[in-house]
Amino acid sequence: MALDQLFGSTTTKRILLHLFHYGEVHANGIATDYKSAVTPFTRKLDQLENSGILVSKLIGRTRLYQLNPKSAFTNPLRKVIEVEYETMPLTEREKIFHERRRPRRKGKPVK
């Protein structure tokens, strides 16, 4: 709740929480988790990258974003995001971050 008030945007809050949880994000993944349109996330991700908060890389046709490790704001921002993340009810976290983003190790059984 504090992040959307701090940044003035629910979209920014959602992006930052996804970055904290997954490390890397893409606009479509966030939009899918929130059952929302992808355009607002794409615009905000581009804005955050242009401001130097995020960096991105192109993998195939997908642009992946992460917090800019060279920015002086990254560590303090990560701490602020962590507070918001840790104060979220566990049920809300499970609802939002239910989908696995990383490939499963070869031969690992599905539970």
Buried (B, 14 or more C-beta within 10 A) or exposed (E): EEBBEEBEBBBBBBBBBBBBBBEBBBBEBBBEBBEBEBEBBBEBBBBBBEEEBBBBEEEEEEBBBBBBEEBEEBEEBBEBBEEBBEEBEEEEBEEBBEEEBEEEEEEEEEE
